[in-house]
Amino acid sequence: QVRLVESGGGLAQPGGSLRLSCEVSGFKLENYVMSWYRQGPGEERELVARINGAGTPTNYLDAVKGRFTISQDNAENTVYLQMNNLKPEDTAVYYCHLCNWWGQGTPVPVSS
């Protein structure tokens, strides 16, 4: 059974940092592309970052380049999204995605 379970979200202040985790079961990360998406209030879901099975980031949303870093730990079968210098416009529900599966989402409100 495939499961993607996100954690690490929560209220952050502008300029702050958070690290999101997505624990995957049912697939070995080293064989697949993993992605983080986000959906802000009243907005469409958008791709934030993507990483290939070899652990190389392949895509970043322009708005997060230089602030967010995607990585993975194959031993833990977990993908991470390190988010630094958070801005109010980063406020969204963040989802991890693998093939046809989505996690449940973790909210990240950024506000002072």
C-alpha positions as a printed NumPy array, in Angstrom:
array([[  0.   ,   0.   ,   0.   ],
       [  1.338,   3.422,  -0.966],
       [  1.295,   6.132,   1.681],
       [  2.759,   9.627,   1.727],
       [  2.68 ,  11.32 ,   5.123],
       [  3.771,  14.939,   5.432],
       [  4.84 ,  16.62 ,   8.644],
       [  6.671,  19.722,   9.796],
       [  4.198,  22.42 ,   8.838],
       [  2.937,  25.119,  11.156],
       [  2.896,  28.831,  11.78 ],
       [  6.106,  30.595,  10.769],
       [  7.175,  34.21 ,  10.988],
       [  8.478,  36.107,   7.97 ],
       [ 12.184,  35.41 ,   7.675],
       [ 11.828,  32.163,   9.577],
       [ 12.523,  28.587,   8.557],
       [ 10.696,  25.279,   8.501],
       [ 11.58 ,  21.799,   7.302],
       [  8.817,  19.685,   5.825],
       [  9.103,  15.905,   5.703],
       [  7.298,  13.408,   3.511],
       [  7.655,   9.799,   4.629],
       [  6.912,   7.359,   1.839],
       [  5.838,   3.74 ,   2.142],
       [  5.148,   1.332,  -0.693],
       [  7.804,   2.75 ,  -3.006],
       [ 11.575,   3.045,  -2.853],
       [ 12.491,   6.683,  -3.402],
       [ 15.647,   5.818,  -5.294],
       [ 13.52 ,   4.588,  -8.177],
       [ 11.158,   7.537,  -8.556],
       [ 10.762,  11.272,  -8.957],
       [  9.27 ,  13.049,  -5.946],
       [  7.747,  16.502,  -5.885],
       [  6.495,  19.117,  -3.455],
       [  3.492,  21.198,  -4.5  ],
       [  1.635,  23.966,  -2.709],
       [ -1.786,  25.537,  -2.906],
       [ -2.321,  28.997,  -1.494],
       [ -5.713,  30.472,  -0.538],
       [ -7.799,  30.895,  -3.66 ],
       [ -4.966,  29.731,  -5.882],
       [ -4.233,  26.706,  -8.037],
       [ -1.819,  24.024,  -6.904],
       [  1.699,  24.707,  -8.159],
       [  4.945,  22.773,  -8.326],
       [  7.467,  23.975,  -5.758],
       [ 10.363,  21.56 ,  -6.182],
       [ 11.197,  18.172,  -7.694],
       [ 13.949,  15.632,  -7.1  ],
       [ 14.904,  12.582,  -9.115],
       [ 15.603,   9.108,  -7.811],
       [ 19.323,   9.796,  -7.702],
       [ 18.709,  12.599,  -5.232],
       [ 19.347,  15.458,  -7.669],
       [ 16.944,  18.402,  -7.576],
       [ 15.583,  18.999, -11.065],
       [ 13.063,  21.822, -10.68 ],
       [ 12.391,  24.771,  -8.41 ],
       [  9.619,  27.335,  -8.631],
       [ 11.27 ,  30.656,  -9.485],
       [  9.745,  32.283,  -6.408],
       [ 11.544,  29.867,  -4.046],
       [ 14.938,  29.54 ,  -5.744],
       [ 17.735,  30.278,  -3.307],
       [ 15.406,  29.888,  -0.297],
       [ 14.02 ,  26.34 ,  -0.512],
       [ 15.973,  23.108,  -0.85 ],
       [ 14.573,  19.677,  -1.674],
       [ 16.468,  16.6  ,  -0.556],
       [ 15.877,  12.953,   0.201],
       [ 17.129,  10.257,   2.511],
       [ 16.836,   6.875,   0.829],
       [ 17.558,   4.987,   4.026],
       [ 14.599,   6.708,   5.693],
       [ 12.562,   6.745,   2.454],
       [ 11.764,  10.373,   3.215],
       [ 11.826,  13.56 ,   1.15 ],
       [ 12.438,  16.922,   2.768],
       [ 11.752,  20.528,   1.869],
       [ 13.92 ,  22.986,   3.772],
       [ 12.301,  26.401,   3.623],
       [ 14.34 ,  29.433,   4.665],
       [ 13.609,  33.149,   4.656],
       [  9.886,  32.45 ,   4.522],
       [  7.61 ,  35.156,   3.156],
       [  3.878,  35.744,   3.651],
       [  3.347,  34.758,   0.011],
       [  4.671,  31.277,   0.86 ],
       [  1.498,  30.715,   2.878],
       [ -0.096,  27.557,   1.491],
       [ -0.885,  23.94 ,   2.118],
       [  2.146,  21.918,   1.021],
       [  1.738,  18.477,  -0.539],
       [  4.204,  15.798,  -1.532],
       [  3.52 ,  13.863,  -4.708],
       [  4.709,  10.575,  -6.186],
       [  3.315,   9.168,  -9.431],
       [ -0.474,   9.167,  -8.88 ],
       [ -0.338,   9.608,  -5.109],
       [ -0.628,  12.697,  -2.938],
       [ -0.031,  13.243,   0.73 ],
       [ -2.695,  14.748,   2.944],
       [ -1.035,  18.159,   2.956],
       [  0.541,  20.184,   5.729],
       [ -0.422,  23.845,   6.207],
       [  2.247,  26.525,   6.386],
       [  0.881,  29.921,   7.363],
       [  3.53 ,  32.659,   7.321],
       [  2.551,  35.664,   9.363],
       [  3.856,  38.004,  12.02 ]])
